[in-house]
Amino acid sequence: MKRVALVADLGGTKIAVARVDEAGAIEALQRYPTPAAGGMAVVNAIARALRQLPPKGAVGIGIGVPGLAYPDGAVWAPNIPGWKRLPLGAELRTRFGLPVAVESDRNTFVSGEAWLGSAKNCRDVAFVAIGTGIGAGIISGGRLVRGWGELAGCVGWMAVRERFMTGYEAIGCLEFHVAGPGIARAAEAVLKRPIDAREVVRLARQGNVQAREVLAEAGRILGVGLANLVDILNPQMIVVGGGVAGELLLAPAREALRRWAQPLAGKQVRIRRSKLGGAGGLLGAAKLCFDQFNT
């Protein structure tokens, strides 16, 4: 019988679920809204969504969450009300009678990219997600880097400026300048009107000089942060994902990385965009599930 994992990728506004087999084929993909009430309402919504998937051949359940996942399957997610040490893994094990692997979404995404994505077969890779915030999943020597408190990969807090500014205390220095809201903030200052990051990217692609310079400056700052990752981890590859992670951002980031990084490590590392997009979290959750529940 074909072995499959039942997987879910949880976000602040959506829940994606699917069956994934050992070759990485995604079946029965479905999406549902994340209940705004938070707490157990979200657990119930995940369970309802998973019950819509055919259970035949399932070796376990894999879940990626937008926050911290502790070894006992409890979770903390800042954007979901009531998710502070919530026992997600225990709840789902009780309801489904299957083993459950709960991981932070940054760990599922890097696992997906290393399995079937841009970093396929790489044993030393970082996945940097640039969206509303910035985080990184890290694999070193073929193993996930977790840190003592499961906080490894909080690269949005990386210091890339000498002078501390108001705003850093809430989200971190790199995130303040390079995440979507930071790019929008910088564009509003020069364009003198409200704008979001996606529109900045659209204008830049159309040739708007001011929008292109905003992305270029964000890219240069990102490159300094990536250089720090390279100096510490010496990865074979850094995969960058997220809605604003196009070449208008990554080209200046690569240039800055080469300038700031340790010379040999900076020349060796490759910087690529994600091939998997939103599917990376589902595939990574499945890969972690297969690795843990090898029955």
C-alpha positions in Angstrom: 0.0 0.0 0.0 1.2 3.5 -0.9 2.4 5.4 2.2 1.0 8.9 2.6 1.1 11.7 5.1 -1.9 13.8 6.0 -0.6 17.4 6.2 -1.7 20.9 7.0 -0.1 24.3 6.5 -1.6 26.8 9.0 -1.5 30.5 8.4 -3.1 33.5 10.1 -5.9 33.5 7.5 -5.9 30.1 5.8 -5.5 26.4 6.5 -4.3 24.3 3.6 -4.5 20.5 3.9 -3.5 17.6 1.5 -2.4 14.0 1.2 1.2 13.7 0.1 2.9 10.4 -0.9 6.5 9.4 -0.5 7.3 10.7 -4.0 6.0 14.1 -3.2 2.7 13.9 -5.1 0.1 16.2 -3.6 -3.4 14.9 -3.6 -6.8 16.3 -2.5 -5.5 19.8 -1.8 -8.1 21.9 0.0 -8.1 25.4 1.6 -10.2 26.7 4.4 -10.3 30.0 6.4 -8.5 30.2 9.8 -11.2 31.0 12.4 -10.6 34.5 13.8 -11.6 33.4 17.2 -8.3 31.4 17.6 -7.9 28.9 20.4 -9.6 25.6 20.1 -11.7 26.9 17.2 -8.6 26.7 15.1 -7.8 23.2 16.3 -11.4 22.1 15.5 -11.1 23.7 12.0 -7.8 21.8 11.3 -9.4 18.6 12.5 -12.5 19.1 10.3 -10.2 19.8 7.3 -8.1 16.8 7.8 -11.2 14.6 8.1 -12.0 15.5 4.5 -8.9 13.7 3.3 -9.0 10.0 2.5 -7.1 8.3 5.4 -6.0 5.1 3.5 -2.3 4.5 3.8 -1.7 7.4 6.2 1.4 6.9 8.4 0.8 10.1 10.4 -0.1 13.7 10.4 2.3 16.6 9.7 1.4 20.2 10.7 3.3 23.4 10.0 2.4 26.4 12.3 3.3 30.1 12.1 5.2 30.3 15.4 7.0 27.9 17.7 6.4 24.2 18.0 7.8 22.5 21.1 9.0 18.9 21.3 5.8 17.8 23.0 3.7 19.1 20.1 2.5 22.2 22.0 2.5 25.4 20.0 2.8 29.2 20.3 1.6 31.4 17.5 1.6 35.2 18.0 -1.0 35.8 15.2 -3.5 33.3 16.5 -5.4 34.3 19.7 -5.0 31.8 22.5 -2.2 29.8 21.0 0.3 29.9 23.9 1.5 26.4 24.7 -1.7 25.0 23.2 -1.4 21.2 23.0 -2.1 20.8 19.3 -0.2 17.6 18.8 -1.9 15.8 21.7 -5.4 17.0 20.5 -4.9 15.6 17.0 -3.4 12.4 18.2 -6.4 11.8 20.4 -8.9 12.6 17.6 -7.2 10.6 14.8 -5.3 7.9 16.5 -2.3 8.6 14.4 1.2 10.0 15.3 1.5 13.7 14.8 4.5 15.8 13.9 4.1 19.5 14.7 6.7 21.9 13.4 7.2 25.6 12.9 6.4 26.6 9.3 10.0 27.8 8.7 11.1 24.2 9.4 8.5 22.7 7.1 9.4 25.1 4.3 13.2 24.5 4.4 12.5 20.7 4.6 10.3 20.9 1.5 12.9 22.9 -0.4 15.7 20.4 0.6 13.5 17.5 -0.4 12.0 18.5 -3.8 12.6 22.2 -4.3 15.4 24.6 -5.2 17.8 23.1 -2.6 17.0 19.4 -3.5 19.6 17.1 -1.9 21.4 20.0 -0.2 22.5 19.2 3.4 23.4 22.7 4.3 20.7 25.2 3.4 18.7 28.1 4.8 15.2 29.1 3.6 14.5 32.7 4.2 10.8 33.7 3.9 10.1 37.4 3.2 6.5 38.4 3.7 4.7 40.3 6.4 7.6 39.2 8.5 10.9 37.5 8.0 12.0 34.1 9.3 14.4 31.3 8.3 14.4 27.6 8.4 18.0 26.2 8.6 19.3 22.7 7.8 23.0 22.1 8.8 24.7 18.8 8.1 21.3 17.4 7.1 19.7 18.3 10.4 17.2 21.0 11.3 18.8 23.7 13.5 16.3 24.4 16.3 18.1 26.3 19.0 17.7 25.8 22.8 14.2 27.4 22.9 13.2 26.4 19.3 14.0 30.0 18.3 16.8 29.4 15.8 15.9 31.2 12.5 14.5 34.4 13.9 16.6 36.3 11.4 14.1 39.2 11.2 15.8 40.3 14.5 19.3 40.4 12.8 21.0 43.7 13.4 22.0 45.2 10.0 22.2 48.8 11.1 24.4 50.5 13.7 21.9 53.0 15.1 18.8 51.5 16.9 15.6 52.9 15.6 12.1 53.0 17.0 10.3 50.0 15.6 13.1 47.6 16.0 12.0 46.6 19.5 8.7 45.1 18.1 9.8 43.2 15.0 13.6 43.4 14.7 16.0 45.4 12.5 16.1 43.3 9.3 12.4 42.8 9.3 11.7 46.5 9.9 13.5 47.3 6.6 13.0 44.4 4.3 9.7 42.7 5.1 6.6 43.8 3.1 5.5 46.5 5.5 9.0 47.9 5.6 9.2 48.1 1.9 5.8 49.8 1.8 6.9 52.3 4.5 10.0 53.2 2.5 8.0 53.6 -0.7 5.4 55.8 1.0 8.2 58.2 2.1 9.3 58.8 -1.5 6.0 58.4 -3.4 4.1 60.5 -0.9 1.0 58.2 -0.9 -0.2 55.0 0.7 1.0 51.9 -1.0 1.6 48.2 -0.2 4.6 46.0 -1.1 2.9 44.2 -3.9 2.2 47.5 -5.7 5.8 48.6 -5.1 6.9 45.5 -6.9 4.4 46.1 -9.7 5.5 49.7 -10.2 9.2 48.6 -10.2 8.5 46.0 -12.9 6.9 48.7 -15.0 10.1 50.8 -14.7 9.2 53.3 -12.0 12.6 54.6 -10.9 11.6 55.4 -7.3 10.0 52.0 -6.7 13.1 50.2 -8.2 15.4 52.1 -5.9 13.2 51.2 -2.8 13.5 47.5 -3.7 17.2 47.9 -4.5 17.9 49.5 -1.1 15.9 46.7 0.6 17.9 44.2 -1.3 21.2 45.7 -0.2 20.1 45.5 3.4 18.9 41.9 2.9 22.3 41.1 1.4 24.0 42.2 4.6 21.7 39.9 6.6 22.3 37.0 4.2 26.1 37.6 4.5 25.8 37.2 8.2 24.0 33.9 7.7 26.7 32.8 5.3 29.5 33.7 7.7 27.9 31.8 10.6 26.5 28.7 8.7 28.5 28.4 5.5 25.5 27.0 3.6 25.6 25.5 0.2 22.4 27.4 -0.7 20.0 30.1 0.5 16.5 29.8 -0.9 14.4 32.9 -0.7 10.6 32.8 -0.8 7.7 35.2 -0.4 5.7 37.6 -2.5 8.4 40.3 -2.9 11.3 38.0 -3.5 11.9 38.7 -7.1 15.1 39.6 -8.9 14.7 43.3 -8.3 15.3 42.5 -4.6 17.6 39.5 -5.0 20.1 41.0 -7.5 21.2 43.8 -5.2 21.1 41.3 -2.3 23.5 39.0 -4.1 25.9 41.9 -4.8 25.8 43.0 -1.2 26.4 39.5 0.1 29.5 39.1 -2.1 30.8 42.4 -0.7 30.1 41.6 3.0 30.5 37.8 3.4 33.6 35.8 4.1 35.1 35.6 0.6 35.3 31.9 0.1 31.9 31.2 1.7 30.4 34.1 -0.2 31.6 32.7 -3.6 30.5 29.2 -2.8 26.9 29.9 -1.7 24.1 30.0 -4.2 21.0 32.3 -3.8 17.9 31.0 -5.4 14.2 31.7 -5.4 11.8 29.1 -4.1 10.5 26.6 -6.7 7.8 25.3 -4.5 6.0 28.4 -3.4 3.1 27.7 -1.0 3.4 24.0 -1.6 6.7 23.9 0.2 5.1 23.9 3.6 2.9 20.9 2.8 5.8 18.9 1.2 8.1 19.7 4.2 5.4 18.6 6.7 5.1 15.4 4.8 8.9 14.8 4.6 9.2 15.4 8.4 6.3 13.0 8.9 7.9 10.2 6.8 11.2 10.7 8.6 9.7 10.5 12.1 7.2 7.7 11.4 9.2 5.3 9.4 6.9 2.3 9.8 
